[in-house]
Amino acid sequence: TLERIKEIKKTNPSNLAMKHFDESYFASLPADLQERFIACVRTGFENPDSGMGCYAMTPSDYDTFNAFFDPVIRDYHRAASGAVHIT
């Protein structure tokens, strides 16, 4: 899986999940969270031409994997790192 992700990073740079996948971040997760995280990014390595390439499996994934989802979402919306959404 990690080799496939590295390959897609090079061949499909517009796939945001693969672009922002950080192998050291992934390695820092405990095994159970690695499994959940792979579920979130599976569509990105199974469908390399995907634009987004990831989905939160549960609402809590946005918090649990904030180090990944925050830059992906900011990149998608072209939001600066300090930008805050106000409703």
MDAnalysis code that builds the backbone (N, CA, C; Angstrom):
import MDAnalysis as mda
import numpy as np

u = mda.Universe.empty(261, n_residues=87, atom_resindex=np.repeat(np.arange(87), 3), trajectory=True)
u.add_TopologyAttr("name", ["N", "CA", "C"] * 87)
u.add_TopologyAttr("resid", np.arange(1, 88))
u.add_TopologyAttr("resname", ["THR", "LEU", "GLU", "ARG", "ILE", "LYS", "GLU", "ILE", "LYS", "LYS", "THR", "ASN", "PRO", "SER", "ASN", "LEU", "ALA", "MET", "LYS", "HIS", "PHE", "ASP", "GLU", "SER", "TYR", "PHE", "ALA", "SER", "LEU", "PRO", "ALA", "ASP", "LEU", "GLN", "GLU", "ARG", "PHE", "ILE", "ALA", "CYS", "VAL", "ARG", "THR", "GLY", "PHE", "GLU", "ASN", "PRO", "ASP", "SER", "GLY", "MET", "GLY", "CYS", "TYR", "ALA", "MET", "THR", "PRO", "SER", "ASP", "TYR", "ASP", "THR", "PHE", "ASN", "ALA", "PHE", "PHE", "ASP", "PRO", "VAL", "ILE", "ARG", "ASP", "TYR", "HIS", "ARG", "ALA", "ALA", "SER", "GLY", "ALA", "VAL", "HIS", "ILE", "THR"])
u.atoms.positions = np.array([
    [0.817, -1.197, 0.000],
    [0.000, 0.000, 0.000],
    [0.862, 1.263, 0.000],
    [1.883, 1.309, 0.846],
    [2.717, 2.514, 0.912],
    [3.471, 2.745, -0.398],
    [3.903, 1.663, -1.038],
    [4.581, 1.812, -2.328],
    [3.615, 2.356, -3.380],
    [2.394, 1.889, -3.340],
    [1.361, 2.370, -4.279],
    [1.107, 3.858, -4.055],
    [1.039, 4.269, -2.807],
    [0.821, 5.686, -2.479],
    [1.982, 6.533, -3.002],
    [3.218, 6.075, -2.813],
    [4.387, 6.810, -3.316],
    [4.325, 6.968, -4.830],
    [3.910, 5.908, -5.501],
    [3.802, 5.935, -6.960],
    [2.760, 6.965, -7.403],
    [1.608, 6.964, -6.737],
    [0.529, 7.887, -7.111],
    [0.908, 9.331, -6.801],
    [1.659, 9.557, -5.735],
    [2.148, 10.910, -5.429],
    [2.889, 11.486, -6.626],
    [3.675, 10.630, -7.281],
    [4.476, 11.087, -8.427],
    [3.643, 11.205, -9.699],
    [2.787, 10.212, -9.951],
    [2.080, 10.164, -11.227],
    [0.775, 10.957, -11.260],
    [0.177, 11.200, -10.095],
    [-1.103, 11.920, -10.021],
    [-1.028, 12.997, -8.931],
    [-0.265, 14.051, -9.172],
    [-0.091, 15.072, -8.133],
    [-1.369, 15.831, -7.768],
    [-2.421, 15.708, -8.598],
    [-3.668, 16.397, -8.266],
    [-4.546, 15.580, -7.310],
    [-4.143, 14.367, -6.977],
    [-4.851, 13.544, -5.998],
    [-4.447, 14.071, -4.623],
    [-5.319, 14.846, -3.998],
    [-4.962, 15.551, -2.771],
    [-4.617, 14.622, -1.609],
    [-5.309, 13.508, -1.494],
    [-5.012, 12.583, -0.401],
    [-3.597, 12.040, -0.513],
    [-3.216, 11.673, -1.714],
    [-1.871, 11.130, -1.907],
    [-0.820, 12.234, -1.801],
    [-1.158, 13.418, -2.283],
    [-0.244, 14.566, -2.184],
    [0.098, 14.862, -0.731],
    [-0.899, 14.778, 0.150],
    [-0.694, 15.147, 1.547],
    [-0.426, 13.952, 2.464],
    [-0.387, 12.751, 1.905],
    [-0.070, 11.573, 2.712],
    [1.376, 11.685, 3.163],
    [1.593, 11.643, 4.471],
    [2.923, 11.758, 5.047],
    [3.261, 10.425, 5.708],
    [4.239, 9.754, 5.158],
    [4.588, 8.425, 5.652],
    [5.042, 8.452, 7.112],
    [5.732, 9.487, 7.526],
    [6.177, 9.556, 8.930],
    [4.984, 9.779, 9.865],
    [3.999, 10.573, 9.428],
    [2.780, 10.734, 10.225],
    [2.064, 9.391, 10.349],
    [1.925, 8.690, 9.231],
    [1.278, 7.384, 9.228],
    [2.001, 6.425, 10.171],
    [3.314, 6.393, 10.111],
    [4.109, 5.496, 10.960],
    [3.970, 5.838, 12.443],
    [3.654, 7.091, 12.749],
    [3.523, 7.504, 14.151],
    [2.202, 7.055, 14.780],
    [1.262, 6.624, 13.948],
    [-0.048, 6.198, 14.456],
    [0.023, 4.774, 14.996],
    [-0.712, 4.489, 16.073],
    [-0.797, 3.099, 16.524],
    [-1.500, 2.247, 15.459],
    [-1.286, 0.952, 15.503],
    [-1.785, 0.040, 14.465],
    [-3.280, 0.192, 14.205],
    [-4.087, 0.337, 15.260],
    [-5.537, 0.462, 15.044],
    [-5.889, 1.742, 14.300],
    [-5.166, 2.830, 14.563],
    [-5.426, 4.082, 13.850],
    [-4.851, 4.041, 12.434],
    [-3.769, 3.319, 12.236],
    [-3.256, 3.150, 10.876],
    [-4.316, 2.483, 10.005],
    [-4.967, 1.486, 10.558],
    [-6.017, 0.780, 9.820],
    [-7.172, 1.721, 9.476],
    [-7.598, 2.541, 10.448],
    [-8.669, 3.515, 10.194],
    [-8.241, 4.554, 9.172],
    [-6.990, 4.994, 9.275],
    [-6.483, 6.008, 8.359],
    [-6.431, 5.469, 6.925],
    [-5.976, 4.243, 6.763],
    [-5.942, 3.630, 5.428],
    [-7.354, 3.544, 4.856],
    [-8.334, 3.263, 5.689],
    [-9.721, 3.243, 5.217],
    [-10.123, 4.621, 4.681],
    [-9.655, 5.682, 5.324],
    [-9.985, 7.046, 4.890],
    [-9.357, 7.393, 3.540],
    [-8.167, 6.876, 3.273],
    [-7.459, 7.240, 2.039],
    [-7.535, 6.156, 0.958],
    [-8.215, 5.054, 1.242],
    [-8.276, 3.926, 0.301],
    [-8.720, 4.356, -1.100],
    [-9.740, 5.180, -1.175],
    [-10.224, 5.596, -2.497],
    [-9.153, 6.343, -3.289],
    [-8.243, 6.984, -2.594],
    [-7.168, 7.709, -3.270],
    [-6.150, 6.814, -3.937],
    [-5.848, 5.669, -3.323],
    [-4.889, 4.774, -3.985],
    [-5.578, 3.723, -4.844],
    [-6.874, 3.518, -4.648],
    [-7.593, 2.615, -5.542],
    [-8.072, 3.326, -6.800],
    [-8.218, 4.635, -6.721],
    [-8.653, 5.466, -7.851],
    [-7.673, 6.631, -7.998],
    [-6.511, 6.377, -8.587],
    [-5.454, 7.396, -8.642],
    [-5.866, 8.716, -9.279],
    [-6.857, 8.686, -10.182],
    [-7.263, 9.921, -10.844],
    [-8.288, 10.710, -10.035],
    [-8.545, 10.272, -8.813],
    [-9.455, 10.990, -7.925],
    [-8.872, 12.356, -7.584],
    [-9.718, 13.362, -7.531],
    [-9.254, 14.692, -7.162],
    [-9.034, 14.828, -5.666],
    [-9.957, 14.319, -4.883],
    [-9.863, 14.414, -3.431],
    [-9.141, 13.193, -2.864],
    [-9.637, 12.013, -3.143],
    [-8.947, 10.784, -2.763],
    [-9.057, 10.371, -1.317],
    [-9.968, 10.963, -0.576],
    [-10.123, 10.564, 0.825],
    [-11.509, 10.938, 1.324],
    [-11.929, 10.217, 2.338],
    [-13.213, 10.471, 3.000],
    [-13.062, 10.121, 4.466],
    [-13.624, 10.927, 5.324],
    [-13.687, 10.567, 6.733],
    [-14.722, 9.453, 6.868],
    [-14.389, 8.419, 7.596],
    [-15.318, 7.311, 7.795],
    [-16.330, 7.641, 8.895],
    [-15.912, 8.474, 9.836],
    [-16.786, 8.943, 10.908],
    [-16.483, 10.425, 11.131],
    [-17.416, 11.172, 11.687],
    [-17.135, 12.589, 11.955],
    [-15.890, 12.799, 12.822],
    [-15.622, 11.883, 13.732],
    [-14.460, 12.043, 14.619],
    [-13.131, 11.907, 13.877],
    [-13.147, 11.323, 12.670],
    [-11.906, 11.189, 11.904],
    [-11.291, 12.547, 11.585],
    [-12.132, 13.578, 11.429],
    [-11.588, 14.906, 11.152],
    [-10.721, 15.399, 12.306],
    [-11.091, 15.057, 13.522],
    [-10.285, 15.435, 14.687],
    [-9.118, 14.470, 14.882],
    [-9.409, 13.180, 14.812],
    [-8.369, 12.169, 15.036],
    [-7.223, 12.333, 14.040],
    [-7.557, 12.589, 12.785],
    [-6.556, 12.708, 11.726],
    [-6.443, 14.142, 11.212],
    [-6.587, 15.093, 12.127],
    [-6.545, 16.508, 11.762],
    [-5.258, 16.883, 11.047],
    [-4.154, 16.290, 11.436],
    [-2.869, 16.610, 10.800],
    [-2.884, 16.271, 9.310],
    [-3.741, 15.355, 8.903],
    [-3.901, 15.012, 7.494],
    [-5.045, 15.794, 6.853],
    [-6.237, 15.731, 7.463],
    [-7.409, 16.328, 6.831],
    [-7.329, 17.849, 6.725],
    [-6.748, 18.520, 7.686],
    [-6.683, 19.984, 7.633],
    [-5.959, 20.473, 6.375],
    [-4.744, 20.001, 6.090],
    [-4.095, 20.484, 4.867],
    [-4.802, 20.052, 3.580],
    [-5.412, 18.871, 3.587],
    [-6.141, 18.421, 2.395],
    [-7.317, 19.354, 2.122],
    [-8.091, 19.633, 3.153],
    [-9.275, 20.492, 2.996],
    [-8.864, 21.915, 2.641],
    [-7.806, 22.415, 3.269],
    [-7.330, 23.768, 2.943],
    [-6.858, 23.841, 1.490],
    [-6.166, 22.806, 1.047],
    [-5.708, 22.765, -0.342],
    [-6.907, 22.736, -1.289],
    [-7.883, 21.919, -0.999],
    [-9.082, 21.803, -1.833],
    [-9.812, 23.145, -1.959],
    [-9.937, 23.854, -0.830],
    [-10.665, 25.129, -0.811],
    [-9.749, 26.334, -1.039],
    [-8.467, 26.061, -1.206],
    [-7.459, 27.122, -1.379],
    [-7.517, 28.126, -0.229],
    [-7.600, 27.578, 0.975],
    [-7.674, 28.414, 2.181],
    [-6.299, 28.497, 2.837],
    [-5.942, 29.672, 3.272],
    [-4.665, 29.856, 3.967],
    [-4.660, 29.074, 5.278],
    [-3.477, 28.744, 5.753],
    [-3.379, 27.929, 6.967],
    [-4.000, 28.604, 8.193],
    [-4.031, 29.910, 8.223],
    [-4.614, 30.611, 9.359],
    [-6.069, 31.016, 9.180],
    [-6.645, 30.695, 8.026],
    [-8.019, 31.089, 7.737],
    [-9.005, 30.351, 8.639],
    [-10.047, 31.068, 9.065],
    [-11.083, 30.491, 9.906],
    [-12.420, 30.739, 9.221],
    [-13.223, 29.673, 9.129],
    [-14.537, 29.800, 8.519],
    [-15.518, 30.358, 9.537],
    [-16.239, 31.394, 9.165],
    [-17.219, 32.026, 10.043],
    [-18.597, 31.873, 9.393],
    [-19.548, 31.367, 10.155],
    [-20.907, 31.201, 9.627],
    [-21.829, 32.247, 10.185],
])
